[in-house]
Amino acid sequence: MATLEGLRILGVSEATKAISSAVRADELLRDIWIEGEIGRVTISTAGHAYFALRDEKSQLQCVWFRDERARSAFQPQTGLRVVAHGRVDFYEPQGALQLYVDALQPSGVGDLAIRFEQLKARLSAEGLFDTARKRPLPSRPPVIAVITSPTGVVWRDVCNVLRRRWPLAGVVLVACQVQGEGAPQSIVSAFLRLERHVAALTEAGQGGGAPVVTILARGGGSLEDLWSFNDERVVRAIVAHPLPVVSGVGHEVDVTLADFAADVRAPTPSAAAELVVPDRADFAASLKRGAERMHNAAARGLAEAGRAVGEERRALDRLHPAATLAAARERAGGLLDRATRGLVAHLADARRRQERLADRLAPIVPARLALAHAQLAAAGAALGALGPSATLERGYAIVRRADDGAIVRDPAEAQPGTGLQIRVARGELEAEVKRRARDA
């Protein structure tokens, strides 16, 4: 903030913040109904709607966020005269004053529509319509409770749909009044009776047969005809109900507060019946597909098991003694073949070496043989001269004892009476010792 000659000058952000604070402090602008004609409508990629409300003199920019639009059966169109509910706020980044719409309806619908939007806004602020508290529906409920009039066609339509789509489900009728002055209290009483019935079955140990889904159903009609389903007591009874609730009230274009409070909204009573149970034809087809998948999975499992058994059998065959012996015999045969080939090759190589050696020795063998013969003859002559025969030729003799053949070198080795064998150069003589010469 700056000053100029005593004047207070604001920055743009300061000014927009001050404007925003002033707008938000106004109670009227925080909860306001505005009537006007819709200008050009723009829907963003995020699903938000942007349009202007205008009259003969002015216009006001409006923003309707996607979540609020999704809960409304009426959508903005250029040129329509409407009544919008919301809050006026100042969007500081763009300096724009805008109406943030949370409900939109055609102009001239009357007091009931205003009351509807006011009650809707108040209950929504309490969190009764939050999607976080919505409960999922069971896929195949064994029992279904239907809160509706027993005399209308709605009850018969719901039963026909349930019987056609899923005859296994049991159906419990909880009768109530669906139109008129006492209808809201009658609907609330129906919810309470159903809750007591479920509690009694649970306490008796029969909770398995208790209803697990509740359908609140009524045929179409005007806003006044359906007003019982906009009653705050009915909304709170739906929210407090222990079972998931499907709202099948009116036709597709009809919207009630019961639709917002229910866990699931169906466009018609028959559609509600279709939502709570599966189609038996689809279920049978699903079972068939599941059986086929199981069969294929079992076939694959058996095939894999067969392959595993085959591999184990082959492994056992490889470890069998006969197979081991055959393998060993084959290895021994291979080794014998290798040894035979090696020996043949070795012999052939040795023969070739012998032949080469013989070729080299052929020129020198005769001379060396002659020399060897001469040397052998000389050695023989030398050995002959030194041998016993030569000594015997010179007149010597070899004396042995006759009994053991021992050579006698000393007279003491032959006692008198000992037989002798005397070897001379050209024969042997037998003799007997008479006495030793030294004794004579």
LONU-257755 format. One line per field, with one value per residue (C-alpha): residue number from 1; residue in three letters; x, y, z. Coordinates in pm, 1 decimal. Layout:
// residues N
i: NUM, ...
aa: ala, ...
u: X, ...
v: Y, ...
w: Z, ...
END
This chain:
// residues 440
i: 1, 2, 3, 4, 5, 6, 7, 8, 9, 10, 11, 12, 13, 14, 15, 16, 17, 18, 19, 20, 21, 22, 23, 24, 25, 26, 27, 28, 29, 30, 31, 32, 33, 34, 35, 36, 37, 38, 39, 40, 41, 42, 43, 44, 45, 46, 47, 48, 49, 50, 51, 52, 53, 54, 55, 56, 57, 58, 59, 60, 61, 62, 63, 64, 65, 66, 67, 68, 69, 70, 71, 72, 73, 74, 75, 76, 77, 78, 79, 80, 81, 82, 83, 84, 85, 86, 87, 88, 89, 90, 91, 92, 93, 94, 95, 96, 97, 98, 99, 100, 101, 102, 103, 104, 105, 106, 107, 108, 109, 110, 111, 112, 113, 114, 115, 116, 117, 118, 119, 120, 121, 122, 123, 124, 125, 126, 127, 128, 129, 130, 131, 132, 133, 134, 135, 136, 137, 138, 139, 140, 141, 142, 143, 144, 145, 146, 147, 148, 149, 150, 151, 152, 153, 154, 155, 156, 157, 158, 159, 160, 161, 162, 163, 164, 165, 166, 167, 168, 169, 170, 171, 172, 173, 174, 175, 176, 177, 178, 179, 180, 181, 182, 183, 184, 185, 186, 187, 188, 189, 190, 191, 192, 193, 194, 195, 196, 197, 198, 199, 200, 201, 202, 203, 204, 205, 206, 207, 208, 209, 210, 211, 212, 213, 214, 215, 216, 217, 218, 219, 220, 221, 222, 223, 224, 225, 226, 227, 228, 229, 230, 231, 232, 233, 234, 235, 236, 237, 238, 239, 240, 241, 242, 243, 244, 245, 246, 247, 248, 249, 250, 251, 252, 253, 254, 255, 256, 257, 258, 259, 260, 261, 262, 263, 264, 265, 266, 267, 268, 269, 270, 271, 272, 273, 274, 275, 276, 277, 278, 279, 280, 281, 282, 283, 284, 285, 286, 287, 288, 289, 290, 291, 292, 293, 294, 295, 296, 297, 298, 299, 300, 301, 302, 303, 304, 305, 306, 307, 308, 309, 310, 311, 312, 313, 314, 315, 316, 317, 318, 319, 320, 321, 322, 323, 324, 325, 326, 327, 328, 329, 330, 331, 332, 333, 334, 335, 336, 337, 338, 339, 340, 341, 342, 343, 344, 345, 346, 347, 348, 349, 350, 351, 352, 353, 354, 355, 356, 357, 358, 359, 360, 361, 362, 363, 364, 365, 366, 367, 368, 369, 370, 371, 372, 373, 374, 375, 376, 377, 378, 379, 380, 381, 382, 383, 384, 385, 386, 387, 388, 389, 390, 391, 392, 393, 394, 395, 396, 397, 398, 399, 400, 401, 402, 403, 404, 405, 406, 407, 408, 409, 410, 411, 412, 413, 414, 415, 416, 417, 418, 419, 420, 421, 422, 423, 424, 425, 426, 427, 428, 429, 430, 431, 432, 433, 434, 435, 436, 437, 438, 439, 440
aa: met, ala, thr, leu, glu, gly, leu, arg, ile, leu, gly, val, ser, glu, ala, thr, lys, ala, ile, ser, ser, ala, val, arg, ala, asp, glu, leu, leu, arg, asp, ile, trp, ile, glu, gly, glu, ile, gly, arg, val, thr, ile, ser, thr, ala, gly, his, ala, tyr, phe, ala, leu, arg, asp, glu, lys, ser, gln, leu, gln, cys, val, trp, phe, arg, asp, glu, arg, ala, arg, ser, ala, phe, gln, pro, gln, thr, gly, leu, arg, val, val, ala, his, gly, arg, val, asp, phe, tyr, glu, pro, gln, gly, ala, leu, gln, leu, tyr, val, asp, ala, leu, gln, pro, ser, gly, val, gly, asp, leu, ala, ile, arg, phe, glu, gln, leu, lys, ala, arg, leu, ser, ala, glu, gly, leu, phe, asp, thr, ala, arg, lys, arg, pro, leu, pro, ser, arg, pro, pro, val, ile, ala, val, ile, thr, ser, pro, thr, gly, val, val, trp, arg, asp, val, cys, asn, val, leu, arg, arg, arg, trp, pro, leu, ala, gly, val, val, leu, val, ala, cys, gln, val, gln, gly, glu, gly, ala, pro, gln, ser, ile, val, ser, ala, phe, leu, arg, leu, glu, arg, his, val, ala, ala, leu, thr, glu, ala, gly, gln, gly, gly, gly, ala, pro, val, val, thr, ile, leu, ala, arg, gly, gly, gly, ser, leu, glu, asp, leu, trp, ser, phe, asn, asp, glu, arg, val, val, arg, ala, ile, val, ala, his, pro, leu, pro, val, val, ser, gly, val, gly, his, glu, val, asp, val, thr, leu, ala, asp, phe, ala, ala, asp, val, arg, ala, pro, thr, pro, ser, ala, ala, ala, glu, leu, val, val, pro, asp, arg, ala, asp, phe, ala, ala, ser, leu, lys, arg, gly, ala, glu, arg, met, his, asn, ala, ala, ala, arg, gly, leu, ala, glu, ala, gly, arg, ala, val, gly, glu, glu, arg, arg, ala, leu, asp, arg, leu, his, pro, ala, ala, thr, leu, ala, ala, ala, arg, glu, arg, ala, gly, gly, leu, leu, asp, arg, ala, thr, arg, gly, leu, val, ala, his, leu, ala, asp, ala, arg, arg, arg, gln, glu, arg, leu, ala, asp, arg, leu, ala, pro, ile, val, pro, ala, arg, leu, ala, leu, ala, his, ala, gln, leu, ala, ala, ala, gly, ala, ala, leu, gly, ala, leu, gly, pro, ser, ala, thr, leu, glu, arg, gly, tyr, ala, ile, val, arg, arg, ala, asp, asp, gly, ala, ile, val, arg, asp, pro, ala, glu, ala, gln, pro, gly, thr, gly, leu, gln, ile, arg, val, ala, arg, gly, glu, leu, glu, ala, glu, val, lys, arg, arg, ala, arg, asp, ala
u: 0.0, 128.1, 13.0, -15.8, -77.4, -267.4, -463.6, -456.8, -362.1, -420.5, -249.2, -466.0, -432.4, -522.2, -826.3, -949.7, -897.3, -1098.2, -1379.7, -1377.3, -1397.6, -1687.6, -1879.3, -1825.4, -1934.8, -2280.2, -2524.8, -2763.9, -2499.8, -2402.7, -2744.1, -2930.5, -3191.5, -3160.9, -3399.2, -3291.5, -3234.0, -2937.2, -2686.6, -2432.8, -2340.3, -1984.6, -1893.1, -1523.6, -1328.8, -1351.7, -1731.0, -1793.5, -2063.6, -2006.7, -2292.0, -2444.2, -2780.4, -2923.4, -3228.9, -3312.9, -3045.5, -2769.6, -2600.4, -2417.4, -2155.1, -2227.1, -2019.7, -2180.0, -1928.8, -1946.4, -2041.2, -2346.5, -2444.0, -2431.3, -2692.2, -2940.3, -3183.8, -3213.2, -2925.3, -2867.6, -2959.1, -2919.6, -3237.5, -3413.3, -3548.0, -3437.0, -3407.0, -3054.1, -2948.6, -2597.7, -2357.4, -2205.3, -1829.2, -1546.3, -1282.1, -970.1, -726.4, -957.7, -1138.7, -1473.6, -1791.9, -1964.2, -2258.7, -2144.3, -2453.4, -2545.3, -2902.1, -3083.3, -3448.7, -3684.8, -3845.5, -4205.4, -4201.4, -4350.9, -4292.0, -4232.6, -3925.6, -3785.6, -3849.5, -3689.9, -3368.9, -3351.1, -3393.8, -3150.9, -2887.3, -2932.2, -2918.7, -2627.3, -2437.4, -2488.2, -2317.3, -2624.0, -2567.9, -2191.1, -2070.8, -1822.8, -2105.5, -2260.4, -2250.5, -2190.8, -2461.9, -2403.2, -2363.6, -2622.3, -2847.4, -3043.1, -3335.9, -3460.4, -3697.0, -3927.9, -4082.6, -4378.2, -4756.8, -4896.5, -5181.2, -4984.3, -4836.7, -4488.5, -4491.6, -4591.1, -4334.7, -4055.0, -4154.0, -4169.4, -3823.4, -3671.5, -3837.8, -3717.2, -3360.6, -3279.4, -3548.6, -3316.7, -3368.6, -3647.1, -3862.4, -4013.9, -4286.0, -4284.8, -4614.1, -4648.2, -4837.5, -4648.1, -4866.5, -5073.5, -5053.6, -4950.4, -4711.0, -4382.4, -4457.2, -4575.4, -4247.6, -4044.9, -4248.9, -4180.3, -3806.3, -3835.7, -4040.1, -3783.9, -3500.3, -3677.3, -3736.6, -3368.0, -3259.6, -3495.2, -3363.6, -3006.4, -3071.1, -3236.5, -2931.9, -3113.1, -2935.8, -2832.1, -3189.3, -3232.4, -3281.6, -2953.0, -3088.9, -3384.0, -3568.3, -3774.4, -4011.3, -4293.2, -4430.2, -4403.5, -4607.8, -4596.2, -4374.5, -4666.8, -4728.4, -4366.3, -4328.8, -4336.6, -3995.7, -3859.2, -3959.2, -3670.3, -3787.3, -3774.0, -3426.5, -3293.3, -3458.6, -3281.1, -2945.6, -2987.7, -3107.8, -2863.7, -2908.9, -2803.9, -3095.8, -3180.2, -3415.0, -3650.1, -3894.4, -4077.7, -3958.1, -3610.9, -3677.1, -3809.6, -3556.6, -3627.5, -3417.1, -3455.1, -3246.0, -2961.2, -2983.6, -2999.5, -2684.2, -2786.1, -3039.2, -3233.2, -3432.6, -3743.6, -3870.1, -3809.2, -3455.1, -3403.3, -3499.6, -3252.6, -2975.4, -2999.0, -2979.9, -2771.6, -2919.9, -2930.5, -2848.1, -2537.7, -2454.3, -2493.9, -2271.6, -2020.7, -2030.7, -1973.8, -1679.1, -1545.9, -1585.3, -1400.1, -1120.9, -1103.3, -1099.3, -822.5, -628.2, -669.2, -561.2, -255.5, -180.2, -212.4, 3.6, 270.6, 249.1, 278.7, 586.6, 735.3, 661.5, 819.0, 1129.7, 1148.4, 1103.6, 1381.1, 1602.4, 1526.5, 1595.6, 1931.4, 2008.2, 1884.9, 2165.9, 2098.2, 2126.6, 2441.2, 2588.6, 2499.5, 2658.3, 2968.0, 2981.8, 2952.7, 3226.4, 3444.8, 3381.4, 3477.1, 3793.1, 3880.8, 3830.9, 4049.7, 4314.0, 4304.0, 4337.7, 4617.3, 4800.7, 4767.4, 4895.0, 5181.1, 5279.7, 5264.9, 5481.6, 5726.3, 5740.1, 5817.1, 6090.0, 6233.8, 6234.5, 6407.6, 6661.6, 6720.0, 6775.2, 7036.0, 7207.9, 7215.5, 7555.8, 7741.9, 7605.7, 7828.7, 8149.5, 8046.3, 7940.0, 8279.8, 8454.1, 8223.9, 8297.8, 8668.1, 8642.1, 8424.0, 8677.1, 8959.8, 8758.1, 8672.3, 9037.3, 9125.1, 8848.9, 8958.9, 9308.0, 9179.0, 8899.5, 8902.6, 8940.6, 9271.2, 9388.0, 9286.3, 9476.3, 9785.8, 9748.2, 9541.2, 9223.2, 8909.0, 8819.4, 8463.4, 8301.6, 8077.0, 7798.6, 7737.0, 7949.8, 8143.8, 8492.2, 8766.2, 9035.8, 9175.0, 9251.2, 9062.0, 8746.3, 8762.7, 8780.7, 8905.4, 8637.3, 8490.9, 8400.3, 8552.4, 8492.4, 8804.3, 8763.5, 9056.1, 9094.5, 8926.1, 8692.4, 8627.2, 8763.8, 8605.5, 8823.2, 8796.4, 9011.6, 9220.5, 9405.1, 9527.3, 9886.5, 9973.0, 9862.5, 10099.0
v: 0.0, 343.4, 699.9, 996.3, 1335.0, 1173.2, 933.6, 557.7, 361.2, -19.8, -279.7, -496.8, -798.6, -587.6, -448.3, -790.9, -933.6, -652.3, -703.8, -1079.7, -1027.6, -787.0, -1028.6, -1325.7, -1129.7, -1066.2, -1329.0, -1278.4, -1369.1, -1695.9, -1862.7, -1701.2, -1784.7, -1594.0, -1602.0, -1512.6, -1624.8, -1846.1, -1704.8, -1906.6, -2231.3, -2369.9, -2714.4, -2758.4, -3078.7, -3132.5, -3132.4, -2791.1, -2566.7, -2192.1, -1960.0, -1618.7, -1537.6, -1217.9, -996.9, -675.6, -470.3, -694.2, -1032.1, -1245.2, -1506.1, -1855.6, -2166.3, -2508.9, -2774.3, -3124.4, -3304.9, -3078.8, -3112.7, -3492.2, -3495.0, -3286.5, -3413.7, -3061.6, -2919.7, -2558.5, -2458.0, -2121.4, -1913.3, -2098.4, -1900.5, -2070.1, -2031.6, -2098.5, -2157.2, -2110.4, -1857.3, -1543.5, -1518.9, -1312.6, -1501.4, -1299.1, -1430.2, -1300.2, -1029.7, -1192.3, -1187.6, -1525.1, -1729.7, -2077.5, -2282.6, -2595.7, -2638.4, -2534.6, -2568.3, -2421.1, -2094.0, -2109.0, -2463.6, -2344.0, -2360.0, -2736.3, -2705.7, -2432.3, -2645.4, -2941.5, -2750.1, -2598.3, -2934.7, -3094.8, -2831.0, -2868.2, -3248.6, -3248.6, -3018.0, -3280.5, -3538.0, -3755.9, -3766.1, -3824.4, -4094.1, -4213.8, -4363.5, -4553.6, -4931.7, -5179.6, -5428.2, -5802.4, -5988.9, -6264.5, -6175.3, -6470.5, -6252.4, -5912.2, -5686.0, -5458.4, -5157.2, -5051.5, -5058.0, -5413.0, -5302.2, -5125.1, -5262.7, -5184.1, -5485.9, -5719.2, -5568.4, -5609.4, -5971.8, -6050.8, -5908.1, -6090.3, -6417.7, -6386.0, -6284.2, -6470.5, -6708.3, -6834.1, -6513.4, -6491.6, -6176.6, -6015.5, -5751.7, -5474.9, -5299.5, -4924.2, -4622.7, -4448.9, -4140.6, -3909.0, -3738.3, -4040.0, -4184.4, -4054.8, -4205.7, -4529.1, -4558.3, -4492.8, -4755.4, -5005.8, -4951.4, -4999.7, -5320.3, -5460.0, -5372.6, -5551.7, -5853.5, -5873.6, -5827.5, -6107.1, -6347.1, -6262.4, -6313.2, -6650.9, -6759.6, -6739.8, -6433.6, -6624.8, -6600.7, -6231.8, -5981.1, -5837.5, -5572.6, -5335.2, -5187.1, -4873.4, -4859.3, -4647.7, -4568.8, -4232.1, -3920.5, -3547.3, -3367.7, -3358.6, -3734.6, -3815.9, -3566.0, -3839.0, -3950.5, -3597.8, -3604.5, -3557.7, -3849.0, -4084.6, -3962.4, -4021.2, -4365.4, -4464.2, -4341.7, -4523.7, -4850.6, -5140.2, -5292.3, -5144.9, -4952.1, -4922.9, -4638.3, -4712.7, -4422.7, -4275.6, -4261.5, -4179.8, -3803.4, -3801.7, -3711.2, -3734.9, -3690.6, -4063.0, -4112.9, -3911.3, -4086.9, -4441.4, -4644.3, -4692.8, -4501.4, -4682.8, -4492.5, -4711.2, -4984.3, -5251.4, -5121.4, -5142.3, -5509.2, -5562.8, -5395.0, -5609.9, -5953.3, -6094.4, -6225.9, -6602.5, -6634.3, -6419.3, -6612.1, -6944.9, -6817.4, -6700.4, -7043.0, -7203.7, -6976.3, -7052.1, -7425.4, -7391.0, -7197.6, -7460.9, -7739.1, -7565.7, -7499.5, -7863.8, -7981.1, -7756.9, -7881.5, -8243.7, -8183.2, -8016.2, -8298.6, -8552.0, -8375.3, -8369.0, -8742.1, -8815.1, -8620.7, -8806.8, -9141.1, -9057.2, -8955.2, -9286.1, -9475.2, -9305.5, -9411.4, -9772.1, -10035.7, -10179.5, -9831.6, -9765.7, -10099.2, -10033.8, -9689.6, -9838.3, -10112.4, -9851.0, -9644.2, -9961.2, -10046.5, -9697.1, -9712.7, -10055.3, -9918.6, -9623.2, -9851.2, -10084.8, -9798.6, -9653.7, -9986.8, -10051.0, -9703.2, -9752.9, -10088.2, -9941.9, -9654.0, -9893.7, -10104.7, -9795.4, -9692.4, -10048.3, -10042.2, -9705.6, -9832.9, -10149.5, -9937.5, -9732.7, -10041.6, -10250.5, -10116.4, -10155.1, -10481.1, -10731.6, -10557.2, -10532.0, -10898.9, -11009.1, -10801.3, -10940.7, -11301.2, -11234.7, -11083.6, -11373.7, -11623.6, -11446.2, -11436.7, -11806.4, -11891.0, -11688.4, -11850.6, -12197.0, -12139.4, -12037.4, -12296.6, -12623.2, -12843.9, -12683.1, -12728.6, -13096.2, -13138.8, -13030.8, -13330.2, -13186.4, -13350.9, -13243.0, -13450.4, -13460.2, -13654.1, -13918.8, -13871.5, -13496.5, -13394.4, -13138.0, -13054.4, -13174.4, -12913.8, -13034.1, -13395.0, -13321.4, -13293.5, -13665.3, -13913.3, -14264.2, -14473.3, -14171.3, -14244.2, -14005.7, -13912.2, -13798.1, -13597.4, -13606.7, -13461.9, -13751.1, -13902.1, -13982.8, -14231.9, -14369.3, -14412.5, -14456.8, -14288.8, -14545.1, -14304.7, -13952.1, -13896.9, -13704.7, -14006.5, -14243.0
w: 0.0, -94.0, -18.6, -250.7, -85.4, 198.5, -26.1, 47.7, -264.6, -271.9, -480.6, -706.1, -476.0, -173.6, -351.6, -470.6, -124.3, 31.8, -222.1, -158.3, 217.9, 181.4, -44.4, 184.1, 488.9, 337.6, 472.8, 180.1, -77.1, 96.2, 42.2, -244.2, -511.1, -838.0, -1134.9, -1485.3, -1841.2, -1928.3, -2174.2, -2371.4, -2189.5, -2191.4, -2056.9, -1972.0, -2025.7, -1649.3, -1670.7, -1513.2, -1665.1, -1717.3, -1815.4, -1738.9, -1579.2, -1726.3, -1727.7, -1910.7, -1729.5, -1591.9, -1602.6, -1349.4, -1434.2, -1297.2, -1232.4, -1182.7, -1082.4, -1222.3, -896.5, -842.2, -1210.2, -1188.4, -914.0, -1112.0, -1373.1, -1518.3, -1723.7, -1835.9, -2191.7, -2360.6, -2355.6, -2071.7, -1779.8, -1458.0, -1084.3, -955.6, -597.8, -464.6, -317.2, -463.1, -428.2, -573.0, -771.1, -690.3, -961.1, -1237.7, -1044.2, -1128.5, -922.7, -977.0, -860.1, -759.2, -844.3, -647.8, -781.1, -1096.9, -1197.3, -1453.2, -1353.4, -1229.3, -1081.6, -758.1, -388.1, -375.8, -593.6, -369.0, -61.2, -239.5, -311.2, 35.2, 206.0, -34.1, 41.9, 417.8, 419.5, 178.7, 413.1, 686.3, 466.5, 415.6, 40.3, 46.5, -189.0, 75.5, 283.3, -7.9, 36.0, -248.1, -342.6, -299.3, -625.7, -556.8, -261.2, -116.9, -0.9, -119.8, 73.3, -126.3, 45.5, -165.9, -191.4, -212.4, -442.7, -716.5, -1034.9, -903.9, -671.8, -955.7, -1193.5, -939.5, -870.1, -1241.7, -1303.4, -1004.6, -1104.0, -1462.5, -1385.5, -1061.7, -932.2, -656.3, -457.5, -200.8, -197.7, 112.8, 76.7, 336.9, 268.8, 310.3, 180.8, -98.8, -155.8, 55.2, 388.4, 598.0, 339.7, 490.8, 831.5, 668.3, 473.3, 789.5, 976.2, 696.0, 735.2, 1114.4, 1077.3, 835.4, 1073.7, 1361.8, 1138.3, 1043.5, 1407.4, 1521.3, 1258.3, 1347.5, 1718.6, 1645.9, 1448.6, 1117.1, 986.9, 676.7, 550.5, 631.5, 347.2, 231.7, -8.9, 27.9, -270.1, -210.6, -507.1, -643.4, -988.9, -1160.2, -1088.2, -1041.4, -792.7, -550.9, -594.1, -518.2, -235.5, 31.8, -91.5, -35.5, 330.5, 571.8, 788.4, 490.5, 395.5, 745.9, 762.8, 438.8, 567.3, 901.5, 743.5, 811.2, 466.2, 129.6, -20.0, -389.6, -477.2, -764.9, -737.9, -1035.8, -1393.4, -1519.5, -1523.6, -1167.2, -897.3, -522.9, -212.5, -152.4, -467.6, -318.0, 19.1, -122.4, -183.0, -547.6, -758.0, -1029.8, -1294.7, -1248.3, -1008.6, -1271.9, -1323.4, -945.7, -956.1, -1240.9, -1044.9, -731.9, -897.5, -1181.5, -1502.7, -1478.2, -1848.2, -1801.3, -1483.9, -1664.3, -1944.9, -1683.9, -1521.5, -1860.2, -1929.0, -1580.5, -1642.0, -1971.9, -1802.9, -1527.8, -1788.1, -1982.9, -1664.2, -1557.6, -1903.0, -1888.8, -1537.6, -1644.5, -1951.0, -1738.4, -1484.9, -1769.4, -1900.2, -1549.8, -1503.4, -1841.8, -1745.8, -1413.5, -1593.0, -1835.5, -1543.8, -1367.3, -1688.8, -1711.2, -1350.9, -1396.0, -1353.7, -1698.0, -1849.5, -1645.8, -1754.8, -2115.9, -2095.3, -1928.7, -2192.8, -2463.2, -2303.4, -2268.6, -2633.0, -2731.3, -2520.7, -2669.3, -3016.8, -2936.2, -2780.9, -3082.5, -3323.6, -3112.8, -3090.3, -3461.4, -3530.5, -3280.9, -3435.2, -3781.5, -3665.8, -3495.5, -3810.4, -4014.2, -3769.5, -3777.2, -4154.0, -4160.4, -3903.5, -4105.4, -4413.4, -4228.5, -4075.7, -4394.8, -4522.0, -4190.6, -4042.8, -4239.5, -4138.4, -3780.3, -3780.0, -3911.2, -3648.2, -3381.2, -3498.9, -3483.5, -3138.8, -3027.7, -3158.1, -2976.2, -2657.9, -2698.1, -2739.5, -2432.2, -2234.7, -2357.0, -2232.3, -1896.2, -1872.0, -1667.7, -1977.9, -2065.3, -1708.0, -1714.7, -2046.0, -1863.0, -1623.1, -1347.1, -1206.3, -1026.7, -715.9, -584.8, -303.5, -445.2, -196.6, -236.9, -540.5, -337.1, -467.6, -235.2, -184.6, 145.4, 252.5, 569.0, 360.4, 270.4, 553.4, 499.4, 330.3, 145.9, -215.7, -471.0, -834.1, -1013.5, -1335.4, -1575.6, -1923.1, -2099.9, -1843.0, -1475.6, -1225.8, -910.6, -601.3, -225.5, 38.9, 223.8, 441.5, 432.5, 330.9, 643.2, 850.3, 670.1
END
